């Protein structure tokens, strides 16, 4: 699974580095280092719905306060 977190200006202001930190922590917590490739990306074209995150070919938005449910739904259940 490939996950890209937008670090463009709009997402940066919305907390993209917090989302990257949460992603790293959860990937380690669930021992997914060999299943998930996490990287940064510039604008993913979804600037209105929190921080843009692309999981494989799907672009989604996430906010830090809803991260746990997002990770469970879009990462853990997808693996």
N, CA, C and O of each residue as an XYZ file, in Angstrom:
316
protein
N       0.852     -1.172      0.000
C       0.000      0.000      0.000
C       0.899      1.236      0.000
O       1.876      1.310      0.745
N       0.551      2.199     -0.846
C       1.297      3.445     -0.901
C       0.435      4.583     -0.372
O      -0.689      4.789     -0.829
N       0.978      5.323      0.603
C       0.267      6.448      1.197
C       1.099      7.706      0.995
O       2.269      7.762      1.373
N       0.477      8.712      0.393
C       1.125     10.006      0.190
C       0.349     11.056      0.969
O      -0.875     11.136      0.869
N       1.067     11.861      1.744
C       0.450     12.943      2.511
C       0.884     14.257      1.886
O       2.076     14.512      1.716
N      -0.086     15.083      1.549
C       0.206     16.368      0.929
C       0.925     17.285      1.913
O       0.530     17.413      3.072
N       1.997     17.926      1.421
C       2.715     18.919      2.217
C       2.718     20.271      1.504
O       3.556     21.129      1.781
N       1.774     20.446      0.586
C       1.621     21.730     -0.092
C       1.183     22.797      0.894
O       0.870     22.487      2.043
N       1.156     24.029      0.467
C       0.929     25.144      1.399
C      -0.404     25.054      2.148
O      -0.438     25.291      3.355
N      -1.479     24.726      1.474
C      -2.781     24.640      2.139
C      -2.796     23.512      3.178
O      -3.240     23.712      4.309
N      -2.318     22.348      2.796
C      -2.306     21.211      3.729
C      -1.296     21.420      4.853
O      -1.513     20.986      5.985
N      -0.190     22.089      4.528
C       0.798     22.400      5.566
C       0.142     23.223      6.671
O       0.350     22.961      7.856
N      -0.646     24.214      6.278
C      -1.325     25.061      7.252
C      -2.386     24.293      8.040
O      -2.710     24.665      9.167
N      -2.922     23.237      7.462
C      -3.947     22.426      8.127
C      -3.347     21.315      8.989
O      -4.082     20.581      9.649
N      -2.007     21.187      8.989
C      -1.379     20.218      9.884
C      -0.849     18.964      9.229
O      -0.868     17.898      9.844
N      -0.378     19.060      8.004
C       0.098     17.859      7.305
C       1.251     17.171      8.043
O       1.356     15.945      8.014
N       2.112     17.947      8.699
C       3.225     17.307      9.405
C       2.739     16.544     10.635
O       3.349     15.549     11.026
N       1.647     17.001     11.248
C       1.035     16.230     12.334
C       0.475     14.913     11.801
O       0.607     13.873     12.446
N      -0.145     14.958     10.633
C      -0.690     13.747     10.023
C       0.442     12.778      9.665
O       0.308     11.570      9.864
N       1.544     13.297      9.143
C       2.686     12.424      8.830
C       3.198     11.763     10.096
O       3.496     10.569     10.090
N       3.305     12.514     11.176
C       3.759     11.951     12.453
C       2.805     10.870     12.936
O       3.243      9.801     13.362
N       1.507     11.137     12.874
C       0.512     10.138     13.284
C       0.593      8.894     12.406
O       0.483      7.774     12.906
N       0.785      9.082     11.101
C       0.932      7.942     10.193
C       2.133      7.094     10.589
O       2.027      5.872     10.702
N       3.275      7.744     10.799
C       4.492      7.019     11.174
C       4.282      6.244     12.466
O       4.652      5.073     12.557
N       3.690      6.893     13.467
C       3.449      6.243     14.753
C       2.551      5.027     14.610
O       2.817      3.982     15.204
N       1.485      5.155     13.822
C       0.546      4.043     13.664
C       1.114      2.929     12.794
O       0.837      1.756     13.044
N       1.892      3.266     11.793
C       2.541      2.241     10.976
C       3.466      1.410     11.856
O       3.517      0.186     11.732
N       4.195      2.078     12.745
C       5.085      1.366     13.666
C       4.278      0.568     14.694
O       4.590     -0.591     14.968
N       3.245      1.189     15.261
C       2.412      0.544     16.287
C       1.820     -0.776     15.789
O       1.778     -1.762     16.526
N       1.368     -0.788     14.546
C       0.730     -1.982     13.976
C       1.694     -2.835     13.146
O       1.279     -3.774     12.467
N       2.984     -2.498     13.211
C       4.036     -3.274     12.531
C       3.759     -3.406     11.031
O       3.790     -4.505     10.477
N       3.491     -2.280     10.391
C       3.140     -2.268      8.972
C       4.268     -1.758      8.086
O       4.047     -1.464      6.911
N       5.473     -1.651      8.636
C       6.587     -1.085      7.884
C       6.837     -1.807      6.558
O       7.250     -1.180      5.583
N       6.595     -3.095      6.516
C       6.819     -3.859      5.286
C       5.602     -3.871      4.355
O       5.672     -4.414      3.252
N       4.478     -3.269      4.799
C       3.255     -3.274      3.994
C       2.852     -1.889      3.499
O       2.067     -1.765      2.559
N       3.392     -0.848      4.134
C       2.989      0.520      3.815
C       4.216      1.343      3.433
O       5.220      1.349      4.145
N       4.121      2.031      2.309
C       5.149      2.960      1.867
C       4.596      4.366      2.057
O       3.701      4.786      1.323
N       5.125      5.099      3.044
C       4.654      6.445      3.361
C       5.579      7.471      2.741
O       6.801      7.379      2.859
N       4.976      8.461      2.072
C       5.797      9.514      1.484
C       5.015     10.825      1.464
O       3.799     10.849      1.655
N       5.743     11.908      1.228
C       5.130     13.234      1.108
C       4.854     13.516     -0.362
O       5.505     12.963     -1.249
N       3.882     14.380     -0.605
C       3.533     14.760     -1.974
C       3.113     16.225     -1.968
O       2.741     16.773     -0.931
N       3.177     16.842     -3.128
C       2.641     18.187     -3.237
C       1.196     18.087     -3.715
O       0.688     16.980     -3.898
N       0.549     19.177     -3.912
C      -0.901     19.259     -4.068
C      -1.534     18.041     -4.733
O      -1.161     17.631     -5.832
N      -2.506     17.484     -4.017
C      -3.257     16.335     -4.508
C      -4.635     16.758     -5.014
O      -5.445     15.911     -5.392
N      -4.904     18.075     -5.022
C      -6.139     18.594     -5.596
C      -7.378     18.411     -4.756
O      -8.488     18.432     -5.287
N      -7.218     18.232     -3.453
C      -8.357     18.032     -2.566
C      -8.197     18.963     -1.368
O      -8.168     18.514     -0.222
N      -8.094     20.244     -1.638
C      -7.669     21.215     -0.632
C      -8.743     21.623      0.374
O      -8.432     22.350      1.317
N      -9.962     21.196      0.217
C     -11.039     21.676      1.090
C     -11.411     20.718      2.214
O     -12.189     21.092      3.091
N     -10.890     19.513      2.220
C     -11.338     18.503      3.182
C     -10.249     18.084      4.157
O      -9.985     16.892      4.311
N      -9.618     19.039      4.814
C      -8.537     18.703      5.735
C      -7.258     18.454      4.963
O      -7.085     18.957      3.852
N      -6.364     17.679      5.549
C      -5.100     17.347      4.900
C      -5.367     16.251      3.864
O      -5.996     15.239      4.174
N      -4.894     16.453      2.649
C      -5.099     15.467      1.590
C      -4.152     14.288      1.770
O      -2.951     14.455      1.984
N      -4.721     13.101      1.676
C      -3.963     11.861      1.785
C      -4.368     10.978      0.615
O      -5.555     10.739      0.389
N      -3.387     10.500     -0.119
C      -3.657      9.594     -1.228
C      -3.251      8.191     -0.798
O      -2.096      7.944     -0.450
N      -4.212      7.280     -0.825
C      -3.966      5.882     -0.493
C      -4.173      5.092     -1.771
O      -5.287      4.971     -2.282
N      -3.065      4.558     -2.275
C      -3.042      3.948     -3.597
C      -3.585      4.963     -4.602
O      -2.891      5.939     -4.886
N      -4.780      4.789     -5.150
C      -5.300      5.724     -6.151
C      -6.448      6.592     -5.651
O      -7.068      7.309     -6.436
N      -6.740      6.535     -4.352
C      -7.867      7.272     -3.795
C      -7.360      8.464     -2.975
O      -6.524      8.296     -2.087
N      -7.866      9.666     -3.272
C      -7.492     10.870     -2.535
C      -8.594     11.184     -1.526
O      -9.768     11.305     -1.878
N      -8.184     11.314     -0.261
C      -9.109     11.552      0.835
C      -8.627     12.740      1.648
O      -7.492     13.190      1.490
N      -9.480     13.241      2.508
C      -9.085     14.304      3.433
C      -9.185     13.799      4.850
O     -10.075     13.011      5.172
N      -8.265     14.251      5.715
C      -8.286     13.842      7.114
C      -7.873     15.009      7.999
O      -7.045     15.839      7.621
N      -8.461     15.051      9.166
C      -8.088     16.026     10.195
C      -7.517     15.252     11.373
O      -7.902     14.110     11.620
N      -6.604     15.873     12.092
C      -5.906     15.188     13.181
C      -6.869     14.616     14.224
O      -6.627     13.533     14.757
N      -7.952     15.330     14.519
C      -8.876     14.849     15.553
C      -9.716     13.660     15.097
O     -10.398     13.047     15.918
N      -9.682     13.324     13.820
C     -10.411     12.157     13.301
C      -9.449     11.115     12.737
O      -9.863     10.209     12.015
N      -8.158     11.245     13.070
C      -7.147     10.399     12.456
C      -7.314      8.918     12.789
O      -7.182      8.073     11.903
N      -7.600      8.589     14.047
C      -7.674      7.177     14.441
C      -8.729      6.418     13.641
O      -8.470      5.315     13.157
N      -9.903      7.000     13.503
C     -10.968      6.356     12.721
C     -10.572      6.269     11.252
O     -10.847      5.267     10.592
N      -9.928      7.314     10.739
C      -9.458      7.326      9.351
C      -8.458      6.192      9.119
O      -8.572      5.451      8.143
N      -7.488      6.058     10.010
C      -6.453      5.037      9.849
C      -7.063      3.640      9.897
O      -6.711      2.770      9.100
N      -7.968      3.437     10.827
C      -8.614      2.123     10.928
C      -9.410      1.796      9.667
O      -9.312      0.692      9.130
N     -10.194      2.756      9.203
C     -11.059      2.532      8.040
C     -10.275      2.374      6.735
O     -10.540      1.459      5.955
N      -9.315      3.262      6.501
C      -8.684      3.324      5.187
C      -7.338      2.614      5.082
O      -6.845      2.370      3.981
N      -6.745      2.282      6.225
C      -5.460      1.574      6.177
C      -5.612      0.158      6.723
O      -5.373     -0.815      6.009
N      -6.010      0.044      7.988
C      -6.066     -1.297      8.593
C      -7.059     -2.223      7.893
O      -6.745     -3.385      7.635
N      -8.240     -1.723      7.589
C      -9.250     -2.563      6.932
C      -8.900     -2.890      5.496
O      -9.380     -3.878      4.941
N      -8.054     -2.052      4.889
C      -7.681     -2.263      3.484
C      -6.549     -3.270      3.323
O      -6.306     -3.759      2.219
N      -5.857     -3.581      4.414
C      -4.723     -4.501      4.314
C      -5.120     -5.943      4.479
O      -4.267     -6.829      4.418
